Amino acid sequence: VQLQASGGGLVQAGGSLRLSCETSGLTFSSYIMGWFRQAPGKEREFVASITRGSSTSYGDSVKGRFTISRDNARNTVYLQMNSLKPEDTAVYYCAADPVYGSFDLGPTSVDYWGKGTLVTVSS
């Protein structure tokens, strides 16, 4: 299983970025997909997840600003990030798990991870 995240970069506060995570080696449509992030010196934090049926869930700090989506034909999950703030600065990790609810239990309950992409928001 491989998850390849891309789309990170440097953006000014108030700006937008779109992250992508292309997967291989798994039956993408059968997996719950999601994103976590980790800022320097902090624990890995849940950002968003999307189920097989495209139901979504978001962390409190990103609700109303971030949108997760998936394209089963392209085996890809996206994270549209708007109204970015300096506190959104982190390495963003794409993740996958076949079990419903796994993302709610925290990062140790999620099976597959990408290598991460760095998002830096300047003030």
Buried (B, 14 or more C-beta within 10 A) or exposed (E): EEBBBEBBEEBEEEBEBEBBBBBEEBEBEEBBBBBBBBBEEEEBBBBBBBBBEEEBBBBEBBEEBBBBBBEBEEBBBBBBBBEBBEEBBBBBBBBBBEEEEBBEEEBEEBEBBBEBBEBBBEE
